Amino acid sequence: MRALWRYLLFRTLNAAIVLVIVMLVSATLFNDMMEKIVRAEIDEIVKQQVKTIAQQQQLNETQIRELREELRQTYYHQYGLDKPKWYRILYNSWRILTFNLGRATSMTSSSGTHEVSDIIVEAIPNTVLLFTTGTVISLLIGLFCGLYAARNPGLFFDRFISIFAMVTYTLPMWWTGMLFIYLFAYKLGILPSGGIHSIPPPKEPFAYFTDLLWHLTLPLATLVFVSFGSFAYVVRNIVLGTFQQDFVMAARAKGMPERHVVYKHVLRAASPPIVTMMLFGLLGSLSGAIITEAVFDWPGMGRLYWIAVEMNDVPVLLGLTFVFTFIYLIATVVVDLIYGLLDPRVRIGLMAGGK
């Protein structure tokens, strides 16, 4: 166990180094664009202030130029623009790494603030509601379907899952969403075409909740329809391969009940890759999907990223990059821990390597 924790500490340090490198590269790439926006804002502020002061104090042209330069240098010092470029890049990277995401240049939260953290925090629950819920449902359905298909290879259900997975895997989620909108919203008229609630939303809590579920149904059904087949097919192949292992045949030769063979031996051995897919699927769902959220007009992380790109809001883009990278690296560390806990072979390998 000591070797496992030492290995996890090593992987955590690696993840921290990767996060630092990603933010340094991102801050370097976005630095000139972000400073150009800040300098333009400073020039506009200085212009308004100089105009007001010049009218009040009756300044001549020379005094106006001196005042303009003095105010500009004051703001440059306030925003750190008088520092060397390498210092500004390091400072911005450190600021983001310490969860100080700064202020957006043009975007605002629903409460009216320009804080990037507030803007992102508002979008995360909506993404969790749709994509994380849909991923959980897809994973559970896929797990049971894949396990059932692996226990009955070659039968109708096994062949159906294989064909269904190949078909749905090739379908873009946004395109499937458009088909579902056309069918259920415009042709049948039983579900709304988009949005997270009606306009205006109901004020009564229960009515608000049911209205939210009503709007959630169509994008959630699209996500599950496209996703669960491929996961079921992967689970089927992993479990089917595990059934061929020697320890499974030995357990069956001992007369162990098939249920115990499946749940105590096969699933235990097959769980690391399955858990890996589940964990990465869950954490990946937090990033949303840009085009799908745009199709359903769903105010999640993907749609937020698209709006930030359209509005050229660099602080929001940097904040989202940090959040996505942080989530992915956390997932890799957690997967390593789960591998060691679920598969004894990993622990044995780590202990052997630590001697």
N, C-alpha and C positions, 0 to 999 in steps of 0.2 A: 504493500500500500504506500510505503514511503517513496518507492520508485515512481508510482503513479502520480503522486502529488508533485514530485520533482519535475516530472515530465509536463504536467499541467502548468506549473510555474514557468517552465521554459516556453511553452506554447503561448502563455499569456504575455510574456515579454516580447515574443515575436509579433503577436497581434498588436501590441502597443507600438512597436517600431513601425509596422506596416501602416498603422493609423497616422503616425507622425509624418511618414513619407508621403502618404496620399494627401494630407492637408498642406504640406509644403509645396507639393506639385500643383495642387488646386489653387493655392494662394498666389503662386508665381504666375500661373496662366491667367488668372482673373485680376491680377494686381493692376495692370495698366487700365483695363476697362473700368474697374471700380474707382480708381483715382481720377479718371477722366470725368466720371459722373459727379464725384465729390467736388472737384475743382469747378465744374459748371454750376453746381449749387452754390458754392462759395461766391463765385462771381455775381450770381443773381442777388444773393443776400447783400453783398458789398454795394452793388449798384443801387439797391433800394435805400440802404442806410446812408450812402453818400448823398443821394438826392435829397433825403429828408434833412440831413445836417447842413448841406449847402444852402438850402432855402431858409433855414432858421438862422444861420450865422452869416449869411451873405458872403460866402467865400469866393475868391477869384479862381482862375483856372489852375494856377500853380498850387494853391492850397488844396484844391479838389484832387489833383493828381497825387499829392503827398498823402492826403487822407485815404484815398483809395488804396494806395500801396501799403499804408500802415494797417488798415483793416484787413487787407488780404493776407499780409504776413502774420497777423494775429490769429486768423482762422487757420492758416497753414500750420502754425505751431500747435493750435488746439487739436487739430486732426492728425498731427504727426507728419505732415507732408514736407516739413523742412528737414526731416531725418533722412539718412541714406536709404536707398531702395532695399538693400538686404535687410536693414533693420525693420523697415515697414513690413516686409514679407514675413519675417520671423515673428513680429509682434502680432500680426493678424492671425498667423497660424496658432500661436500660443493662446490668443484670445478665444479662438474657436475651440481649441482642445480643452480649455477650461470651462466649456459650455456657455461662454459669453458670445452669443451668435450675432450680436449687434442689432442695428436698425435697418429695416428695409428702405429702399430709396423711393419706392412708389406704392407698394402694396400695403394694405392695412388689414388688421384682424376685424372681426365683426364688432368688437368693442371700440374700434377706432384707433388702436395703438399701432405703431410701426415696428414694434419689437418682433424680430424674426422668430424667437422662441414661442411667442404667443400665436403667431400665424401658423407655425407648424403644429403646435399642440392642439389647435382647433381642428386641423385636418386629420390627425391621427385617429381619433375615435370613429370618424366616418369610414376610414379605410378598414379599421378593425371590425366594425359592424358588418361591412360587406365582404371583404376579401378574407379576413381571418375566419369569420363564421363560415363562409363558403369553402375555405380550405379544410377546416375541421370536418365539415359534412362530407366533402369529397374524400378525405383521408379515411374516415370511418367506413363509408360505403365501399371504397376501393379495397380496404383491408379485408373486409368480410367477403366481398366478391372474389378477390384474388385468392384468398385462402380456400374458399369453396371450389374454385376452378382447379387449384393445385391438387386438391384431394380427389377430384374426379376428372383426371386428364383425358382428353379425347372425346368427352361427352358434349352434348349440345351447348350447355352453358359455357364450357371452356372455349369452344369454338366461337360462340357469340361474343364473349368478352374480348377475345383476340381481334375479331373483326371490328367490333365497336371501338376498341382502343385505337386501332389504326385509322379509322375514319375520323373520330373526334380529335385525335392528336393533330391532324392536318388542318383542322378548322380554326382560323383565327377567332379569338374570343370576341373581338369587336364586330367582326362580320356576322358571327352567330347572333350576337346581341341585336344587330340591325334586323336580322330575319325574325327574331323573337318579337321585337318591337312591332314590326310590320304585321305579324300574325296575331299577337295577343292584344296589342294596343289599338291598331288601326282596323284590322279585319274583324276580330271578335269583340274588341272594346271592353275587355274585362280587367285590364291592368293599365296603369299609367305608363306613358312612354319614357319618363325620366324624372329627375329631381329626387330629392330626399323626403319631401313632404309637399302637401298641397299649398297653394298660394291664395289667400293667407292660410297658415297652418291652424288647425283646431286649437282652441285654448284649453279645453277640458283635458286633463292628463290622459285618461283612458282613450279618448278619441284621438289625441295626438299620437299615442302609442300605436293604435290600430292603423292610423294613417301612415305612420312610418313603416310598419310591416307591409302594408299594401304597396308602397313604393319600393320596398326592398325585395319583394317577391321576384320580379322579372330579372333584375341583374343577378340576384342570387341563384336563380334557376339556370341562367346562362352559364355562370361560373361553374356550378356543379356538373352540368351536362357536359361541358368541354373537358373538365379536369379529372373526374373520377375514373374514367375508363383507362387512361394511361397509367395511373397509379395502380389500379387493380391488375393490369397486365404485368407491371414490374414486380409486384408482390407475388403474383402467380409464378413467375419465372424463378424468383429467389427461393420461394418455399419448395417448388418442384425440384430444384437442384439440391436443396437440403435433404429432401426425402431419399436421395440416392447415396447419402453419406453412410459410412460403415457403422457409426454409432447408432443411427436410426434402425438399420437392419438388425443390429445386435439387440436393441431394445425390443423390436418386434419378435425376434427369435426367443427372447426370454418369456414371451407370452404377455407382455405389458399391454393393457387396453389401448386401443387406437387413439382415444381421446387424450390419454396421458402422453402417448408418443408425440402427438401433434403439439400440445400445449406446454409440455415440460421439456421436450427435447428439440423438436423442429423449430418452434417459434423462438425459443431461447437462442438457438444458434443463428437463426435468420434475422433476429431483431436488430443487430447493429446497422446494417444497410437500410433496413426499413425505417428505423428510428431516425437515421440521418436524413432520409428523404422527408419524413414528417416534420422534423425540426426545421430544416431549411425551407420547406414549404410554408410553415407557419410564420417564421421570421421574414421570409421573402414577401409574404402577403402584406406586411406592414408598409411596403413601398408602393402598393397599389399598382395600377396599370393605366398609363397615360391615355391611350386611345379609347379603352373600354370605359373609363370614367368620363371621358368627353362624350362618348356616344350616349351614355345614360345620364349625363349632366350630374354626376355624383361628385360632391365636393370633398374628395379625398386627397391623398398624398400625390398620386399620379397627376391629377388635374391641377394641383397646386404647382407642381414642377413645370407643367406646360404653360401655365399662366405666367410663372416667373421667367420662363424663356421668352415668351411673347413680349413681356414688359421690360425685358432686359434688367431684371432686378438681381444684381450679382450677389448681395448679401443673402438673399433667400436661396439662391442656387448653391452657394457655399454651405449654408446651413443644412440644406437637404443632402448634399454630398456627404457631409460629416455624419448625419444621422444614418443614412443608408450604409455607409462604410462601417460605422460603429456597430450597427445591428448585425451585419454579416460577420464581423470578427468575433462578436460575442457568440454567435452561433457556432463558429468553428471550435472555440474553446469548450463550449457546452457539449458538443458532439464528442470531443476527445474524452471528456469526463464520462459521458454515458457509455462510450465504447468500453472503457475500463471496467465500469460497473456491470455491464450486461454480458460481456464476453470474457471468460476466464483466460482465453488464449492471449488477449491483449495484456493482461496483468502479468502473465508468465513471461511474455516477451520483454516487458518493461523491466521486470526483476532481473531477467537474464542480462539485459543490456546495462543494468545499473551495477552489476558485480565488477 
